[in-house]
Structures are given as structure tokens and as C-alpha cells.
């Protein structure tokens, strides 16, 4: 049986996860993230070297409005089905907070659930367990509507220490729901309930994170860098290379080709 978690753990390099927004209101792409162009954009990411395609049909940027699972599936499932036909051997991840969406996506052949709510929906954990799928637990607090409020951005014990402790609780819940420990990857949640300084602290301390679980990092074009999404490409790639050097197992990015080129340049210059 195909096991993406085992394959990723055994890769001799960091895996590239290409971001495929299917929302129409992505913080980085705006209307260009409409469902109608998602398959084309996904295939372009695959051709650029993406190992995983991460499909997201609900925007979870700070201040965004929640999308119902029904609407999320309406956007997501046609794209997922077309990609399974066009790219049958590609690993497909679905970025969702909802158990109903996770169950539907896994039934259609998705391999990974990328959960930015850190496992707070027990139905999502149960869906992953039922399919022996891979689970990414992303650190977060609150909801997109309120995650940047002071109650959620306070880390008096230290941001890295608290992120690790809260993720450990989420891991316990996932395992109790039947998710296999070896199928769990962790994401420190850059941009989720964290200010710019806290985001940069986590990146600077990336090599200090526990190695009990593999780490996925998603920093691409996020607002802690300042400026506009279009102006953040160069710093995104620089920080992604830094995270790979610090031991990242997966990098979730908008621009797979730029990251691959930067790494190749570094290798040639070494």
C-alpha cells in the first residue's frame, strides 16, 4: 500500500509542497486563485518539481470568513478528481480544517490532510485514521477571524517552547483518535496567531525544534516579511533555503521553481 508518510520520511532531501489555492481570494494571488485555473496551476507546479500538491479551498488568512464544508467540497473535489486523472502518481494534500471535507477528499484519493486547526475537529482526525492517511498538524490558536487578537498572540513561556508544547497535545489527540504516529508531520504555524517578531523567532530557532517528528514549514509570501505578497518572493526563497539547511523535511511554497534554482545555485557555489 502506498504510504506517503513513509516515503517522505525516507527522502534524502527536503520535499517541495506546491501551494494550489482554490479560493478566488487568496492573500497572495487574489482572483488568480479561482477554481477554474487550479488544475493548470497545479500541473505547472508539478512540472516545476513539486513532490506534493497542496489543495486549499478555504482561505485561512487572518480576518478571512469561514467557508462551509459544503462550499469547500464544491470547489475542491472537481479539481482533485481532475488532478488524479492527469497526475495519477502525484501526492495530493488537502488543506482543510473540516472533518467532512477531509473524509470526502480522502475518499477521492487524497493522501495527506494538512490541518491548520491543529486537530481541533475530532471528525477530521477520525477520517485520517480510517484511511491510514498522513496528517500535518499546524500550530494555531483561535480562528482566522480572531487569531491575531492579544489573547492568542501571547507566548509568555517563549514562542518556540509553547508551540512545541501545544503541538505535543495535538499529537496526543491524533494518536488517541487512531492516527499512526509515523504518519504525523508538524508545522509551527508561521502567520497563525503570531506577530512578525514571533514568526522570525521561530524561523531563527528552527534547528532547535525536537526531531521526534518531521517538520513542514509554510512561510511563502507571508505578511511577517512586510511589503506586498508580490514583493516577498526573494526573501521567501532565502528563508526557505535557511529552513532546509536547518533540517526542514517539507517546504510548502508558491514558487517551487525559484526554490529549486536557489538550492542548485547554492550547491554549485559550495
N, C-alpha and C positions, 0 to 999 in steps of 0.2 A: 504493500500500500504506500502511495506517495506521501511523504512526510516532509513538508516544507521546513518545519522547525528543525528537524534533524539535518536537513540539507544546509540550512543557514548556519547552524552551529558548526558544521564541518567545513564551511568555506574557508579558503586560505586567504581571503581578502574581505574587506568590508563590502556588504551588498548595497546596491543602489535601489531605492524605492522611489519610483516616479509618481508625482502627485497628479491625479486626474480629477479635477473638480467638476461636479455635475450640478451646479447650483444656480448659475446665472448671476450670482452676486458675490463671487469670491473676493476676498480682500485684496488679492494680488492681481487678479485677471479681470474682475468686473464682468461685464456681459459676455466676454470671450469664454467664460466658463460654462456656457449654456450646454444642456444635454445634447443638442443637435451636433455639436462638434466634438463630443467626448471621445468617440471611437477613433476619429482621425488623430486627435491629440495623444491618445494612449498608444496608438501604433507608432507615432513619431518618437515617443519616449522609449518604447521598446527598441526601435531601430537605433536610437542613440546609446543604448546599452543598459537600460533599466532591467534589473533582475526581477523586480516586483512592480506591479501596477496597483496603486492605492486609490480606489474609487471612493469619492465622498459626495453624497447628495444632500447634505445639510451643512450649511456654514456654521462653524462654531467660533468665529472670531468674536472678540469682546463686543457686547452690545447687540449681537445678532438675535433674531427672533426664532424661536423653536419651530421646527418643521415636524409635522405628524409622521409617524411611521408609514402611513398610507401614502402620503405625498413623497416621502423619501424613496419608497419602493417604486412608485410610479416613475420617478426619474432614473433610479438606479438599475432596475432589473433589465430593461431593454438593452442598456449599454453592456451590462455584464454578459448577457446572452450572446450579443454580437462579438464581444471580445473572446469568449470561449470558443466560438466558431473560427474567428480569424487568427487567434493566437492560442491554440489549444494547449500548448505546453508551458505557457507563461503563468507564473504565480500571481494570483489575484488576491488583493487585500481589500477589505471594505471598511471604511472609516465611519463608524456609527456608534451612537450611544444607546440604541434601542434594541431590545431583545427580539422584537417582531421582525425588524429589518435584518438582524444578524441571522436569524433562523431562515428567512427567505433567501438571503444571499448564499448561505452555506448549502442550502438545498439546490441552488442553481450552479454550484461548483466552485464557489469562492474557497480559498484555502486558509485565509487569515482574517481575523476580526481585529481591527485597530480601534480600541475603545478609549476615547478621550474623556470618559466619565469615570475611569479607574474602577470599573466593575460594580458600579452602584446599582445597576439593573440586574437582579439575580437571574431574570429570564435570559439575558444575554450570556451570562456565564453558563447556564444550563444548555443553551443552544450550542455553544462552543464545545462543551463536554460531550454532548450527544454525538457530535460529528468528529470527535478527536482532532479538532482543528487547532490552529495556532492562535494565540491570544497576545496582543500587545496591550499592556496596561499603562496608560499615560497618566501621569500625575496631574490632578486638577482639584479644584475646590469650587463649590457653588455651581452655577450655570453660566453660559455665555452672557446672559443678561446682567449678572451681578458679580462675576468672578473678580473684577478689578476693584471691588469695594474694600475698604480698610480691614474689615473682619477677615477677609480671605487672603490678603497680601501681607499679613503679619507673620513673621517667622522668628520669634524671639530666641529659639534654640539654634538658629542657624538654618539657612535655606537648604543647603545640601543635606544636612543631617535630618531635617524634618521631612524633606521629600523622600529620602530613603526609608524613614520610619513609616510614613503613611503608605508608601508603596508596599512595604512588607505586610501591612494589614490587608491591603487589596489582594496580594498574592495568597494569603491565608484563606480569604473568602473564595477566591477562584479555585483553589485546590479542594476546599471543602465542598464546592459545587461539582467537583469531578473533573476539572481541567487538569491535564497532566502537567506536572512541574516542568518537565523538559520541553513543554510546548509554550512556555511563558517567556516573553521578552518584555523589557521595561523601557519606558520613555520618561525622562524627567519633566516633560511638560513645559518646554520653553514657551512663554507667552500666555500660559494658562494660570491665572491668579498669581502673577509675578510681575513686578515692575522691571524696568530696564536694567537697573543695577543687579537685581536678583538673578535675572537671566544671564547676565555676563559673569556673575559669580559662579553659577552652575557650569558654564562653559569652561571657565578658568580652572575649575576643580574637577573636570571630567575624569582625570586619571586617578582621582581619589575614591570614585564610586566602587562599591562592592562588585566583585566579579562572580558572585554566585549565579547571577542571571546575565544574559547578553543585553546590551543597551542599544536602543534605537534613538536617534536624535533627529528632531524636526525643527530646524531653525530657519528654513528657507524664506527669505524676504520678510521676516517678521519685524514688527514695529520697534522693537528694542534697539534696532540699529539706527533709527531716526530716518529722516527723509521720506521719500515715497517708495512704494514697492518697486517701481522701475529703476530706482537709483541704488537699490540694495544688492544688486547681483554680484558685484566684485567682492564686497565684504562677506556675503553669504558663502561664496566659494572658499574664501580664505579661512573662515571659521570652520567650514565643513572639513577642510583638509586638516586643520588643527585637531578636530574631534576624531578623525580617523587615526591620526598619529597617537592620540590618547587612548585608543582601543575601542572605538565605536564598532559595533557589529553591523549596524544598518544605518544609512543616512537617507532620510526622506527629503526629497528635493524637487524643485520645479524644473531645474536645468541639469539633467544628467550629463549632457554632452560637455558643458562647461566644467563640471566637476571632474569628469574623466580626463579632459585635456589638461587641467591643472595638475592632477596627480601624475600624469605622464610627464609633464614638464618637470615636476619635482624629481621624478625618478631619473630623468636624463641629466638633471643638474647635480645629482648626488655623486 
